[in-house]
Amino acid sequence: MIGAFLHESWDAMRYNRRRTVLTIVGMAWGIATFVLLLAYGNGFGNAINAIFASFGMKTMIIFPGRTSVQAGGQKAGFPVRLTLDDVDLLSGIPQITRIAPEASIRPLIQYGNRTFEFVTLGTTPNAVEIKVLEIDEGRFYDAGDELQLARVAVLGWEAKDKLFSGRNAIGENIRLNGVSFDVIGVLKPKMQEGDNEVNRVVYVPFKTLRTLTDTKYLNAIWIGYETEDYNQLETTIRSTLAEQHKFDPSDRRAVNIFSLMVQVHQFRVLTLGLRILLGFIGALTLGIGGVGLMNIMLVSVTHRTREIGTLMALGAKRRHVFFEFLAEALAISFIGGILGMALAYSLALCAGRLTFYSAMASHGEGGDIELVIRPATVLIAIAVLTLVGLVSGMLPAVRAASLEPIESLRYE
């Protein structure tokens, strides 16, 4: 029975080729637009994740602050200074997997006749994983370098370029405020917006930095963690430090805790909203194609009125007529859907990466948008296409099935 319906639908489509081709093109364009809009939403979400992942998603940074409310015997406005004792204390929190103290100076850095002022950070080897630092050449310093107070340095990509102008830096000697350091590594460039100095940084072992400056008080503490409940972890950190430094745990200005996952969550909500909007627009575009299909099928019913009357006179039941026209509508929809899918995949491959973050940041190509057609996208497109085909074919099929045989045979 199904084979007979499909055969009759195919014959009808062949008889009205021009009309059928135009309708298929409309459906193909609608499904291609729908798939590409969803693919753009997927690519936007991936780009946002790539941007945050380059800086470490499950990362918190603790900065010293100043109390804003009175607690115990401490007046408001009392400075809270972070020390290595705080690092040891926070290390005992089970959710924290990595922790690194950070102190900084801005010394004169010399190589040959070149002199620059670059931010120099003293931190521990844990910073590699927490900050997602990737080595381009050489290596990062390790626990042995820390223990021996080794005078070694790892250069940010831009710092190396300015000091060495493309020449090899590994094994060379630079001077920080007149103190000699050996270059043992160069970092890969990170995404950098505006005048951000993320690539103009020099890293040295935390204990070695003590030979250049007083590191009793820290500029920041970097934390890596694994728990999904980052809000609870932040509360635990604040409470722990509040007990240590005698400030009110509800005083958010006493220590400033920057949680990257808060930003990630906000952008994920934005991305979800964008995907829903793009899907809605794509569904409307596909719906316009469905309206075109419905109109064409209604015209087909009108042109084939005498044929319908003849079929009914020969014994065809109304449900047979109904399913024949519905099958024709679905056949046009799915042929258009296959062509639309092929068009969407072709355009996605040809488009490559669309400029997004690289327009705002140096080395931001990893944050550009790539059209991603996921299996879930294809399944959603098939479901919407089936719905549009059914809705578009239902009215013409009902009209055809409701015709009276005698009146249809008289139709001119």
C-alpha positions as CSV (number, residue, x, y, z in Angstrom):
1,M,0.0,0.0,0.0
2,I,2.8,2.5,1.0
3,G,4.7,1.6,-2.2
4,A,1.6,2.3,-4.3
5,F,1.1,5.7,-2.7
6,L,4.8,6.6,-3.2
7,H,4.6,5.4,-6.8
8,E,1.6,7.6,-7.5
9,S,3.2,10.5,-5.8
10,W,6.3,10.2,-7.8
11,D,4.2,10.1,-11.1
12,A,2.4,13.2,-10.0
13,M,5.7,15.0,-9.2
14,R,7.2,14.0,-12.6
15,Y,4.1,15.2,-14.4
16,N,4.4,18.7,-12.8
17,R,8.2,18.9,-12.9
18,R,8.7,22.7,-12.9
19,R,6.3,23.2,-10.0
20,T,7.8,20.3,-8.1
21,V,11.4,21.6,-8.6
22,L,10.5,25.1,-7.4
23,T,8.9,23.7,-4.3
24,I,11.8,21.4,-3.6
25,V,14.2,24.3,-3.9
26,G,12.1,26.3,-1.4
27,M,12.2,23.5,1.1
28,A,15.9,22.9,0.5
29,W,16.7,26.5,1.2
30,G,14.5,26.5,4.3
31,I,16.2,23.4,5.8
32,A,19.7,24.7,4.8
33,T,19.0,28.0,6.6
34,F,17.7,26.2,9.7
35,V,20.7,23.9,9.9
36,L,23.2,26.7,9.3
37,L,21.7,28.9,12.0
38,L,21.8,26.1,14.5
39,A,25.4,25.4,13.4
40,Y,26.3,29.0,14.0
41,G,24.8,28.8,17.5
42,N,26.9,25.7,18.2
43,G,30.0,27.4,16.8
44,F,29.4,30.5,19.0
45,G,29.1,28.3,22.1
46,N,32.3,26.4,21.2
47,A,34.1,29.8,20.6
48,I,33.1,31.1,24.0
49,N,34.3,27.8,25.7
50,A,37.6,28.0,23.8
51,I,38.2,31.6,25.0
52,F,37.6,30.7,28.6
53,A,39.4,27.4,28.4
54,S,42.6,29.2,27.3
55,F,42.7,30.9,30.7
56,G,41.5,28.0,32.8
57,M,37.8,27.5,33.5
58,K,37.9,26.0,37.0
59,T,40.1,28.7,38.3
60,M,39.7,31.2,41.1
61,I,42.0,34.1,41.9
62,I,42.1,35.6,45.3
63,F,43.3,39.3,45.6
64,P,43.9,41.1,48.9
65,G,41.3,43.8,49.8
66,R,40.2,46.0,52.5
67,T,37.4,45.5,55.1
68,S,34.2,47.4,54.6
69,V,32.5,46.5,57.9
70,Q,33.6,46.3,61.5
71,A,34.4,42.8,62.8
72,G,35.5,42.1,66.4
73,G,38.1,44.7,67.3
74,Q,39.0,45.6,63.7
75,K,37.6,48.8,62.3
76,A,36.3,49.0,58.7
77,G,39.0,49.9,56.2
78,F,41.6,47.5,57.6
79,P,43.8,46.0,54.9
80,V,43.8,42.2,54.5
81,R,47.2,41.0,53.3
82,L,47.7,37.5,51.9
83,T,50.7,35.5,52.9
84,L,52.1,32.0,52.4
85,D,50.4,31.0,55.6
86,D,47.1,31.6,53.8
87,V,48.3,29.3,50.9
88,D,49.0,26.5,53.4
89,L,45.7,27.0,55.1
90,L,43.7,26.9,51.8
91,S,45.6,23.9,50.7
92,G,43.7,21.9,53.3
93,I,40.3,22.5,51.5
94,P,39.5,19.1,49.8
95,Q,38.0,20.7,46.7
96,I,41.2,22.6,45.9
97,T,43.5,20.5,43.7
98,R,46.2,23.0,42.8
99,I,47.2,26.3,44.5
100,A,50.0,28.8,43.6
101,P,51.1,32.0,45.4
102,E,51.9,34.9,43.2
103,A,54.1,38.0,43.8
104,S,55.1,40.5,41.2
105,I,57.6,43.3,40.4
106,R,58.2,45.4,37.3
107,P,62.0,45.4,37.0
108,L,64.2,46.7,34.2
109,I,64.9,43.7,31.9
110,Q,68.0,43.8,29.8
111,Y,69.4,41.8,27.0
112,G,72.3,43.2,25.1
113,N,71.5,46.9,24.4
114,R,67.8,46.3,24.8
115,T,66.0,47.3,27.9
116,F,62.3,46.9,28.8
117,E,60.0,47.0,31.8
118,F,58.0,43.8,31.9
119,V,55.8,42.4,34.7
120,T,57.8,39.7,36.4
121,L,55.8,37.1,38.3
122,G,57.1,34.9,41.0
123,T,55.0,31.7,41.3
124,T,55.3,28.0,41.8
125,P,55.3,25.3,39.0
126,N,51.6,24.6,39.8
127,A,50.8,27.8,37.9
128,V,51.3,26.0,34.6
129,E,48.2,23.9,35.0
130,I,46.2,26.6,36.8
131,K,46.9,29.3,34.3
132,V,46.9,26.9,31.3
133,L,50.4,28.0,30.2
134,E,51.7,26.2,27.1
135,I,55.4,25.9,26.4
136,D,56.5,26.9,22.9
137,E,60.2,26.3,23.4
138,G,62.3,24.9,26.3
139,R,60.5,24.1,29.6
140,F,58.9,25.6,32.6
141,Y,60.9,25.6,35.9
142,D,60.2,22.7,38.3
143,A,60.3,22.0,42.0
144,G,64.0,21.4,41.8
145,D,64.6,24.9,40.5
146,E,62.4,26.2,43.3
147,L,64.4,24.3,45.9
148,Q,67.8,25.5,44.6
149,L,66.7,29.1,44.2
150,A,67.7,28.8,40.6
151,R,67.9,32.1,38.6
152,V,65.9,30.9,35.7
153,A,63.2,32.6,33.7
154,V,60.4,31.7,31.3
155,L,59.4,34.4,28.9
156,G,56.0,35.3,27.5
157,W,55.8,35.1,23.7
158,E,55.8,38.9,23.2
159,A,58.5,39.5,25.9
160,K,60.7,37.1,24.0
161,D,60.0,38.8,20.7
162,K,60.9,42.2,22.0
163,L,64.0,41.1,23.7
164,F,65.4,38.7,21.0
165,S,63.6,39.8,17.8
166,G,63.0,36.3,16.5
167,R,66.4,34.9,17.6
168,N,66.7,31.8,19.8
169,A,66.2,32.7,23.5
170,I,66.8,29.4,25.2
171,G,70.1,29.3,27.0
172,E,70.6,33.1,26.7
173,N,71.2,35.3,29.7
174,I,69.0,38.3,30.7
175,R,69.3,40.7,33.6
176,L,66.5,41.7,35.9
177,N,67.4,44.8,37.8
178,G,71.0,43.8,37.1
179,V,70.6,40.2,38.4
180,S,71.5,37.6,35.8
181,F,68.8,34.9,34.9
182,D,69.0,32.1,32.3
183,V,66.1,31.8,29.9
184,I,64.9,28.2,30.0
185,G,61.5,28.5,28.3
186,V,59.2,30.5,26.1
187,L,55.5,30.4,26.3
188,K,53.0,30.1,23.4
189,P,51.0,33.3,22.8
190,K,47.7,33.6,24.6
191,M,44.6,35.5,23.5
192,Q,45.2,39.1,24.3
193,E,42.7,42.0,24.2
194,G,43.8,45.6,23.8
195,D,47.0,46.5,25.8
196,N,46.7,43.5,28.1
197,E,50.2,42.3,29.2
198,V,49.5,38.6,29.3
199,N,52.1,37.9,26.6
200,R,54.6,40.4,28.0
201,V,55.2,38.5,31.3
202,V,58.3,37.0,32.7
203,Y,58.0,34.0,35.1
204,V,60.6,33.2,37.7
205,P,60.5,30.7,40.7
206,F,58.6,32.2,43.6
207,K,61.5,31.6,46.1
208,T,64.0,33.1,43.6
209,L,62.0,36.3,43.4
210,R,62.8,36.8,47.1
211,T,66.3,37.7,46.0
212,L,64.9,40.7,44.1
213,T,62.0,41.9,46.3
214,D,60.2,41.2,49.6
215,T,57.6,38.5,48.9
216,K,56.1,38.4,52.4
217,Y,52.8,39.7,51.1
218,L,51.3,38.2,48.0
219,N,49.7,39.9,45.1
220,A,47.3,37.0,44.5
221,I,46.7,33.3,45.1
222,W,45.7,31.2,42.2
223,I,43.5,28.2,42.8
224,G,42.5,25.2,40.6
225,Y,39.6,23.0,41.7
226,E,37.4,20.1,40.5
227,T,34.1,20.6,42.2
228,E,31.0,21.8,40.2
229,D,29.7,23.8,43.2
230,Y,32.0,26.8,42.7
231,N,29.8,29.1,44.8
232,Q,30.1,26.9,47.8
233,L,33.8,26.7,47.3
234,E,34.1,30.5,47.2
235,T,32.1,30.7,50.4
236,T,34.4,28.1,52.1
237,I,37.5,30.1,51.0
238,R,36.1,33.4,52.2
239,S,35.1,31.8,55.6
240,T,38.5,30.2,56.0
241,L,40.3,33.5,55.3
242,A,37.9,35.4,57.5
243,E,38.7,33.3,60.5
244,Q,42.5,33.7,59.8
245,H,42.4,37.5,59.3
246,K,39.5,38.3,61.7
247,F,37.0,39.9,59.3
248,D,33.4,39.3,58.7
249,P,32.8,36.4,56.2
250,S,30.0,38.3,54.5
251,D,32.4,41.2,53.8
252,R,33.1,40.7,50.1
253,R,35.6,43.6,49.9
254,A,37.9,42.1,52.5
255,V,39.3,39.7,49.9
256,N,38.3,39.8,46.2
257,I,37.7,36.4,44.7
258,F,37.4,36.2,41.0
259,S,35.8,33.0,39.7
260,L,36.0,32.4,36.0
261,M,33.1,29.9,36.2
262,V,30.8,32.7,37.1
263,Q,31.6,34.4,33.8
264,V,31.4,31.0,32.0
265,H,27.9,30.4,33.4
266,Q,26.7,33.8,32.3
267,F,28.0,33.3,28.8
268,R,26.5,29.8,28.6
269,V,23.1,31.3,29.4
270,L,23.6,33.9,26.7
271,T,24.7,31.2,24.3
272,L,21.6,29.1,25.0
273,G,19.4,32.1,24.4
274,L,21.2,32.8,21.1
275,R,20.7,29.2,20.0
276,I,17.0,29.3,20.8
277,L,16.6,32.6,18.9
278,L,18.5,31.3,15.9
279,G,16.5,28.0,15.9
280,F,13.3,30.0,16.0
281,I,14.3,32.2,13.1
282,G,15.4,29.1,11.2
283,A,12.1,27.4,11.9
284,L,10.2,30.5,10.6
285,T,12.3,30.3,7.4
286,L,11.5,26.6,7.0
287,G,7.8,27.4,7.8
288,I,7.7,29.9,4.9
289,G,8.9,27.0,2.7
290,G,6.1,24.9,4.1
291,V,3.5,27.6,3.2
292,G,4.9,27.5,-0.3
293,L,4.5,23.7,-0.4
294,M,0.9,24.0,0.9
295,N,0.0,26.5,-1.8
296,I,1.5,24.3,-4.5
297,M,-0.4,21.3,-3.2
298,L,-3.7,23.2,-3.1
299,V,-3.1,24.2,-6.7
300,S,-2.4,20.5,-7.5
301,V,-5.7,19.5,-5.9
302,T,-7.5,22.0,-8.1
303,H,-5.8,20.8,-11.3
304,R,-6.4,17.2,-10.5
305,T,-10.0,17.5,-9.4
306,R,-11.3,15.4,-12.4
307,E,-8.6,12.8,-11.7
308,I,-9.7,12.6,-8.1
309,G,-13.3,12.1,-9.2
310,T,-12.3,9.4,-11.6
311,L,-10.3,7.5,-8.9
312,M,-13.2,7.7,-6.5
313,A,-15.7,6.5,-9.2
314,L,-13.4,3.5,-9.8
315,G,-13.6,2.5,-6.1
316,A,-10.8,4.5,-4.4
317,K,-11.7,5.4,-0.9
318,R,-11.3,8.9,0.6
319,R,-8.4,7.7,2.8
320,H,-6.5,6.5,-0.3
321,V,-6.8,10.0,-1.8
322,F,-5.8,11.6,1.5
323,F,-2.7,9.5,1.8
324,E,-1.7,10.0,-1.8
325,F,-1.5,13.8,-1.5
326,L,0.0,13.6,2.0
327,A,2.7,11.2,0.6
328,E,3.4,13.6,-2.2
329,A,3.9,16.5,0.2
330,L,6.2,14.4,2.4
331,A,8.2,13.2,-0.6
332,I,8.8,16.8,-1.7
333,S,9.7,17.8,1.9
334,F,12.3,15.0,2.3
335,I,13.8,15.4,-1.2
336,G,14.2,19.1,-0.3
337,G,15.5,18.2,3.1
338,I,18.3,15.9,1.6
339,L,19.3,18.6,-0.8
340,G,19.2,21.3,2.0
341,M,21.4,19.1,4.3
342,A,23.9,18.7,1.5
343,L,23.9,22.4,0.8
344,A,24.3,23.2,4.6
345,Y,27.3,20.9,4.9
346,S,28.9,22.3,1.8
347,L,28.5,25.9,3.0
348,A,29.8,25.0,6.4
349,L,32.9,23.4,4.9
350,C,33.5,26.4,2.5
351,A,32.9,29.0,5.2
352,G,35.7,27.7,7.5
353,R,36.2,29.9,10.5
354,L,34.2,33.1,10.8
355,T,36.0,36.0,12.4
356,F,34.8,36.7,15.9
357,Y,37.3,36.9,18.8
358,S,40.3,37.5,16.5
359,A,38.7,40.8,15.6
360,M,39.0,41.9,19.2
361,A,42.1,40.1,20.5
362,S,45.6,39.3,19.3
363,H,46.1,35.5,18.8
364,G,42.3,35.1,19.1
365,E,41.9,32.8,16.2
366,G,41.0,29.9,18.6
367,G,38.0,32.0,19.6
368,D,36.6,32.4,16.1
369,I,33.3,30.7,15.1
370,E,33.3,27.5,13.1
371,L,30.0,26.2,11.8
372,V,29.4,23.0,13.7
373,I,26.7,20.7,12.4
374,R,26.2,18.1,15.2
375,P,24.2,14.9,15.0
376,A,21.7,16.5,17.4
377,T,21.3,19.4,14.9
378,V,20.5,17.0,12.1
379,L,17.9,15.1,14.2
380,I,16.2,18.4,15.2
381,A,16.2,19.4,11.6
382,I,14.6,16.1,10.5
383,A,11.9,16.4,13.2
384,V,11.0,20.0,12.2
385,L,11.1,19.1,8.5
386,T,8.7,16.2,9.2
387,L,6.4,18.4,11.1
388,V,6.4,21.1,8.4
389,G,5.8,18.4,5.7
390,L,2.8,16.9,7.7
391,V,1.2,20.3,8.4
392,S,1.8,21.6,4.9
393,G,0.4,18.4,3.3
394,M,-2.5,17.9,5.7
395,L,-4.9,20.7,4.4
396,P,-4.5,19.9,0.7
397,A,-4.9,16.1,1.5
398,V,-8.0,16.8,3.5
399,R,-9.5,19.0,0.7
400,A,-8.7,16.3,-1.9
401,A,-10.3,13.6,0.2
402,S,-13.4,15.6,0.9
403,L,-14.3,16.1,-2.8
404,E,-17.5,14.5,-4.1
405,P,-16.9,12.1,-7.0
406,I,-19.9,13.4,-9.1
407,E,-19.0,17.1,-8.6
408,S,-15.3,16.3,-9.3
409,L,-16.1,14.6,-12.7
410,R,-18.1,17.7,-13.7
411,Y,-15.3,20.1,-12.9
412,E,-13.8,22.0,-15.9
